[in-house]
Amino acid sequence: MFSSRLPKDLSPSPFFAELERAKACAKKDAAEDGLSFIDMTVSSPVRAGLPIDLNAAVDEGRESFGCWNPDAAGWKSAREAVVEYYRERGGNFTAGQIILTASTSEAYSVLFKTFCDPGDVILTPMPGYPLLDTLAQLEHLECAPYFLQLRRERKGPSAKLRDLKKSAVLEPKANHKFTEPAEVNSFRYVLDTDSLLAAPERAKILLLVSPHNPTGHCVSREEWNAAVRFCEENDMILVVDEVFGDYAFSDKVSRTWKYVFGLCPPEPSLSQSSPSKSFLTEGRESIHCRFNDFWDAGGGDFINLPENGPKCPIFWLNGLSKAVGSPQLKLGWMAFYAPRERFEEIRAALEFVEDAYLSVSAPAQALGSALLKQSAAYESRVKERLLQNWQTLREAFPAKYCPEVLGGWYAVVRLGEDDEDLTLRLLREKHVLVQPGFFFDFDEDGWVVISLLQEPALFKEAVRRMADR
């Protein structure tokens, strides 16, 4: 009766059924003046007390709510707002490189429909977010893993001291003196580029997640170069999920599109030393960038495609869900690069798929244009919360149990014990809800995943209970 796309059994596993029962008991006990219940899996900024103000955006966009101007790529005005979002962060996409979707999940679906046939393979990170496997399965695709490895790095006293002084989470009080720490070990996840070589023959897409959910790994330039080279050699598509891209809090890493395009000045300017050209975009001032980076797709449709760029198509996925903490508005996008000789056919194929659905609503596009103007201020507000909670966590657990987080909303902690037993015991005895590591395909027991979004006082209390287990 049902499609083979669906799992054969849709009922919850015995573990998750028991987890729901334990959660209900913990909440009931808390309501009866027992130990308070703390949800350390919270992923919604609204639920964590970090909503964005929608009033101004609604007032600004209201007149467009009733409009119907179908465009397979999305309204030009909304795509220009996405371009401005990147420009504020040093990026230089143009509106012709933006495709709007109803969500990041839909963007995956569009890419899978455009580039894959049933039975093809998507390379996904392990550990990793389980939704990726579900989205592939719903398109009759298979997932094959590549791996993130936990690496120990020795860091001398001077380097450690510099990191502490530079850290945005430490705000020394007056007359505070830093004490030179002893040599320490730093643990963080890195991309095992050699594991890419085990890719099946029918692999079509390499999916990177940066910042990564749940490990907090961000793709370095060295890792990026290896991934691009792999895709070029195997005629594959490179997709980067950067929904947490605004929330990287380390100068060790960069947004991966900067590895392709370099940077344009945040304000229009001409350089005497390098040829440049001014490009007018709808409703905006002109942008001045290196002349050779821009390609005229016809009719003055200038696209930022560096002449000597990668030989594989690359897509960056993002949306309002994290950029302005508004998953309920259902607006995502993909920004893309392709070699000049393939760009138009790829854009036409994407728009063919998008035109079959036209799923992005007028209110979402109108609100998106208005809300993205607030994204930088919102990013700062959320990042302050993330950094504060990350500092709390790493002060509570030694580095070997709490790998370094370079960005994102999540962290992982290794507490030992069986994942299922540990998760249920923390919930029953400590009234703290975490996610078990097996849910993300960690290769060993004892890992739990927690959100860094929770209100700081609650987060600190939950970490204390976890450390005192």
N, C-alpha and C positions, 0 to 999 in steps of 0.2 A: 504493500500500500504506500509506504513512504519512500522518498528518494534515498539512494545510497549515499548522498551527500551527508545525511544525518547520522549521528551515532546510533548504533543498534539499541542501546539502552539509554534513555533520557532521564532516568530516575537518579537522584543524588546518591553518591557513594555512601557506604556505611559511615565512613569517617565524617563527611560533611553533614550527614544527617545528625550524627552525634554532636558535632560542633554547634549546630543550630539549637539543639536541646540545651547544651551547656550555656550558650549565649543567653537563651531565654531565662534560665535559672539565675545567671549572674545579674541580669537586668532586674529580675524580680527581687532578688536579695538587696540590690542597691536601692530599689524603691522602698524597701521596708527598713531603711536606715542601716543596711549592711555596708560592706566595703564597696566604694563607688566603682562603677563599671567604666573602663577607659578603652575606647576603640583606637588601636594603633594601626588600623588598616585604612583609616579615612582617606579618601582620594579626592573628595570634592571640597574646593576652597570655601564654598558656601556653607557646608556643614562644619568647616573648621573656623568659621568666623572671619572669612576673608572674601566677602562678596565685593563685586565691583558695582559702582553706582550706575544703574541703568537709566535713571530718569532723564539725564541730559541726552543720552543716545536715543531714547524713545522720542523725545521732543524734536530732535534733529532729523530723525529718519521717518517720522510718522507719515509725512506726505507721500512717501514712496511705498508704503505698505500695500496700497491697492493697485500698484502698477504691475503690468505684465509685459515685460520686454524680454522674451526668450532669447537667450544667448547660450550656446552650448558650453562656452568657456566661463560663463558668468558675466554679470554686468561689468562693463569697462570701469565704471566708477569704483566698484568694490575691488576689482583687481588692482586699480591704481592705489587704493588704500593699503593693499598688501605690499605693493611695491614700496610705498612710503614706510611701512613697517620695517622692511629690510633696510631701506636707506638710512633710517635712524640708527641702525646697528652696523653701518658700514657696508651694507650690501648694495649691489647695483643690478638687480633684475629689472626687466621691463614688463609691461602689462602683457605682452605677447607670450611671455614665459610662465604665466600664471593660469592655472585651471582651478576653478572653484568646485568644491564638492560639499555634500551635506555633512560629512564627517571624515576623519582620517580613515576610519574603517571602510567607508565608501571609496576613498581614494585607492586603498589597496584593491578593492573589488574592480575598480576601473582599470588599474594597471594589470591585474591578473587576466581580465577579459581581453585586454589589448595585446598582451605579449605572450600569453600562455595557451597551450592546448591541454585538454584533460590528460592527466598522467604526467605532466611536466612537474619539475621540482623547484621549490623555493628554498634557498639556504637561509636558515634562521639561527640566531645565537642561542647557545645553551651555556649556563642557565638563561632563561628568557621568559617573556610574558606569554601565557598559554593562548591568549586570544589569537595570536598569529597563526597557530596551527588550525584553529577553528575556521578562520577566514579562508585559509587555503583549502581546507576540506570542503567548504561550501562551494568552491569552484572546481571540484574534482581534481585538485592538485595535491601533491605530496610535499612534506617538509623534510629536509635533511639538515642535521646540525653542523655548525662549526662551533668552536669552543672559546669561551673566555676563561683564562687561567688566573688563579690567585698567585701573585708574585711577591716575594719578599725583597725589599730593597733596603740596604744599609744606608743610614743617613748619619753623617758625622755631626758633632755638636754645633759647629758653626752654621751648617746648613739648616739644622733644626731650629736654631735660634732665629735665623732670618725668616723662616716660614712662620714662626710664631709672631714676629713683629709685623709681618705683612698681612697676617690673617685678618680678614674683615670682621671676624667674630670676636676678636679680643680688643677691648677698648680700655687700655691701661688707665688706672686712676692717677691722680697727681702724685708725684714722687715714687710711683711704682717702678721697681727695678726688675728687669728680666734676669732670671737665674740661668746661667749657662747649663743646659741639660747634658746628661751623659749621652753617649752614642746610643741610638735607638734603631729599632727595625720598623720600617713602614711596609704595610701590606696593601696592595691594590690589585684590581683586576686589569688584565691586558688582553688584547685580542691575539689568539693563537693563530697567526696567519698560515702556519703550516697545515692546520686542520682544514683549510680551504681546499687543499689538494686532493682530499678524499671525496670531493663533490661528485655526485652521480652524473652520468653522461647527459641526462635530460634536464640538468639544472639550467634555469632560464634567468632567475633573479637572485641577486645577493642582497639581503636585507641587513642593513646596519641600523642600530638604535643608539643614538648619541644625543644627550646623556641616556645611558642604558637603564631600563627598568628590569630588575631591581637593584643592580650592583653599583650604580652610580659611575660606571666607566664612561669615559668620553674618548672618542677616536682621536688619536694623535696624528700628526702629519705623516710620520713613518708608517703607521697602520693604514692611513688613508692611501698612501702611494701604493702599498702592497695590494689593497682591495681594488683600486682602479686598474692596476696592472693585471690582476687576476681576471677581472671582467673584460678587459680589452683582449686578452689572450684567448678567452673562452666565448667571446661574442655574447656576453651577458649584460643584463640591465642592472644598474646599481640604484638601489632605493635606500634613502636615509630617512628614518623616522626621527624627527627632531622636535617632537611635541614638547619636550622639556628643554628645548634649546636656550630659552631665555634664562634658565636657572642653573647654568654652569657657574660654579664659584671657585674656580682655580685658574690661575694664569698659565697652567701647564698645557691647556687645550684651547681650541678655537672652534667656532662654527665651521663645519666642513665645507660650506660653499666658499668660504674665504680661501681655502686651498686651491679652488678652481679659478676664481675670478680675481683674487687679490682684493684690494679695497679702492673704492672711489671716495673722493673727499666728501665729508658730510654736508658741506656747503659747496655750491658751484664755484669752481676756480679753474684757471688755466695755468698749465705748467710750461715754463720756457724750455725745460730740458727734455720733455717727452711729448710727441705729437698727441693732440687731443681734439675732440670735437664736441660741440654742444648739441644736445638732443632735446627737443621739446616734447613733453608728455602732457596729456590732457589734464588741464586743471592744475598743473604744477609748473614750477620754475624749470629752467633747463638744467640738465645734468651734463657735466663735462667729464669725460673719461678718455682713456687711450683710444685713439681712432681705430686701430686695428682690432680692437675687441668687439666692435659693433658691426653687425651684418644687416644689410637692408633686405628684408624678406619681401619687399615690394610695396610700393605706395607709401614710402616713408615709415614703414613698420620696422624700426630698428630693434634688433635683438642682440643681447649681450652674449656673444658666442666667440670667445677668444680663438684666434686662428690656430694656435698650437695647443688647444685644449685637449682633454681626454678623448679617446676614440670610442668610448662607450656612452650611451645615454645615461643621465643621472637625474633622479627625482628626489626632491626634499619635501617631506610631508609635515604639515603643521595645521593649527586651527585655533579657534577661539576657546576651545575647551581648556587649554593651559595658558595660552597667551594672555587672556583676560579672565580666566577662571569661570568660563560660561559654557559648560558642556550642553546645557539645556537649549542653547540657541541653535545648535546643529549647523555650524559653518566651519568647513575645513578648506584646505587648498593644497595643491602641489605646485611647486616652482621647479622648472626643469631646464636642463642643459642637454644639448645633443650636438654632435658634429654638424657643421653647416649643411653638408650634402644630405643629411637624414632628417633635419629639423622639421621641414614642412610636412613630410609624410607622417612623421610621428605625431605632430600636432593635429593633423587631419584625422588620424586614427583615434586619438583620444577624444576629439570633439564628436566623432561619430558615435562612440559609446555614450558619452555624456548626453548627446542630443536625444538618445533613446529614452532617457529618464527625466531630464530637466528637474532634478530633485531639489535643487537649492531654492528655497522660498524667497519671495520678495522681502518680507520682514527680516529674514536672516541677513540678506545682503545689505539692506539699509542699515541695520543695527551694527553689522560688522564694520562698515565704513566709518561709523561714528565711534565705536568702541576701540578700534585700533589706535585712535588718537590718544587714548588713555593707557596704552599698553606699557609704555616705559615706566610710568609712575606706578602702575600695578605690579610690574616686575620687581621694582625696588622694594615694595611693601612685602611681597611674598618672600623674596630672597632673604630679607632680614629675619623672617620667621624661620626659614629653612636653616640658615646659618646658626641661629641661636640654638635650635634643637640639635643640630649636628654637633655643636660644641658640647652640649650636655651629654650626648651619647658617647662621644669619644673620651670624655673625662671619666665616664663610668666603666668603660670596658677597655682592656688592653688592646693594642693595635692588632695583635694576632687573632683576636676574636671579633674585631670590628674593622674591616678593610676601609681604606680611604674612599670617601665619596667625592667625586670631582664635579658632580652636578645631578640635578633631578630632584624628585620628591621622596625618594626611598633610600633606605639603607639596609644592610644585612648584618646580622650578628650571629656568631656561632656559639651556641650555648651547650652543645653536646646533647646526648640522649637521642632517642628516636623522635623524628619530626612530629609524628602524630601524637605520641604521648606527651611531648613537651608542650605542644600547642594547647592541647586539652587541659594539661595541668596548670599552665599559666592562666587559662580562662577560669577554671574551677576554683583554684586556690588563691589567685591574685586578682581575678576579675580584669585581666588584661587580654585583649584580643589581638593576636598577631597572625600573620600568614605563614604556614609551614613551608620550608624550603622545597619539599618535593613537588609542590604546586608549580614551581618554576624550574623543575628539572635540575636541581643541584645534584652533583654527583656523589655526595656523601650526606649522611644524616647530621642533624644538629643545628641546621641553619634555620633562622626565622627572618622574615621580611617585615619591616615596619615603615610606616609613613612618617615623614618629617614635617607634615602639615599640621599636626595636632597643636592645639593651644599650648603655649610653652609651660604653663604651670601643670597642666594635665600630663604633658609629655614627660616632664621631670619626675613626676610622681610615678608614672608607669615605668620609667627606666629604673627608678629606685626599687620598685617591686621586682622587676626582672633581675636586677643585680643581686637582690636578697633572696632569690628563690631557693 
